[in-house]
Amino acid sequence: KENGYPTYIIFFNQLRYTVELFDNNYFTAPLLRHNPCPEEDLKQLIVLLKRLEPKIIGISVSSVTMKSAQRITSEIKKNFDALIIWGGIHAIIAPEECSQYADIVCAGEGELPMLELADKVRENQPITDIKNLWVKTDRGVKKNELRPLIENLDTLQFPDFIEGDNKFLIDSGRVMENPHIISSNRKNIYPIMSSRGCLFNCSFCSNSIIKERYKDKGVYLRRRSVQNVIAELELVIRNRPVSQVQFWDDLFIYNKDWVEEFCNVYLSKIGKPFTCYVHPSYMNVAILRSLANAGLSQAWMGIQSGSESISKDIFGRNQSVHDILDLAKRIKELRIAVRYDLISDNPYETDVDQHRAVDFLLELPRPSHIVIYSLCYFPGTPLTKKLLNDGLITTQDLEQYSSKALNNFHMHPLLSLNRKQFFWNCIKAM
């Protein structure tokens, strides 16, 4: 858009979770049965694309939306000659699979290769040699090498999240123009990321794969300057109502100097309540106080398991129960709300592990909010490989085939795998 191209963003069949579901307490959350690609929405998509006449159609694909992306791509190809390019997390971790369906797969960061692709299409030049892109040709798929990671994130334009005439939402059989873009389906909450990458190597997370892919291609964890982040927020606040800011960084507080500078500037220039992910390994009392003074209203912490052996040996998370409890107590002292993420349905958890987890949860300061998620199996992660090798899951359990996250990522009693798991989920939820 900054380079003069007409661009459009289409949100297709967003599943707008109710507040009850997002605040899942296990017992009262509604049971989802969601069709991610209904025919009436697909028809509306084709009508809209005919109106817009795009030369390039990009589809952001996560593992959970793989089946929807296939269906959408197939329908588009029946009606258009436009180039279809898949990007997103699944395209990065499973480009071989994605290249079966799309004309082009973006197997890495997409900003620069997408601009280069647009330039070459406009000039009617060959597109087969663009780094980061896998391009389907008559002789097979041309797998171009990855370009180095974007080192200076400040060189990128801000995400196009401000309302304008180039956005559409297709849902429930109708097209809504200029939809209000919201975060986690809560009005006037603005989503933002100040960094790319993650310090951790959790065995269930795609970061473990992407890090390996980008080995020797630059520093994986990078961060925008405080001034750049504040400039985006100032731009947004001038153009739309914002009541809260939601930082989606995998870990927001990993750099003490950056956080201190951020807190000082944010308080004076933005002054809105915000939420972010924290972790005891990178938190001390001084940082916590600075965040609280700047407006931290809720801290999110992914504890995932209350058993240290499961955390370290299975999930690859080097964390201690003692450190988590210590941080939780300090958060409560500063009257910051807290939300804990907990993973259920882990085939390696024994009754001993479950007992340890319950004892740990009982020690957490109250009030607290614990969200129970069901373990999803993303392709190529260390945990998925281990589960497959141990015969505990099959390839059909992988997320791109099961789309588990659509219907039982947020847990509900009827989704428990067996009576024993149901028992432990009830205990943890209570």
Secondary structure as UniProt FT lines:
FT   TURN            2..3
FT   STRAND          9..12
FT   HELIX           19..22
FT   HELIX           39..52
FT   STRAND          56..60
FT   HELIX           63..65
FT   HELIX           66..79
FT   STRAND          83..87
FT   HELIX           89..93
FT   HELIX           95..98
FT   TURN            99..101
FT   STRAND          104..106
FT   HELIX           111..122
FT   TURN            123..124
FT   TURN            128..129
FT   TURN            131..132
FT   STRAND          133..137
FT   TURN            138..139
FT   STRAND          140..143
FT   HELIX           153..155
FT   TURN            165..166
FT   STRAND          167..171
FT   TURN            172..173
FT   STRAND          174..177
FT   TURN            184..185
FT   TURN            187..188
FT   STRAND          189..192
FT   STRAND          195..196
FT   TURN            203..204
FT   HELIX           207..213
FT   TURN            214..216
FT   STRAND          222..223
FT   HELIX           226..239
FT   STRAND          244..247
FT   HELIX           256..269
FT   STRAND          274..277
FT   HELIX           280..282
FT   HELIX           285..294
FT   STRAND          296..304
FT   HELIX           308..309
FT   HELIX           310..314
FT   HELIX           321..333
FT   TURN            334..335
FT   STRAND          337..344
FT   TURN            347..348
FT   HELIX           351..363
FT   STRAND          369..374
FT   TURN            379..380
FT   HELIX           382..389
FT   TURN            390..391
FT   HELIX           395..397
FT   HELIX           399..402
FT   HELIX           404..407
FT   HELIX           413..415
FT   HELIX           419..429
//
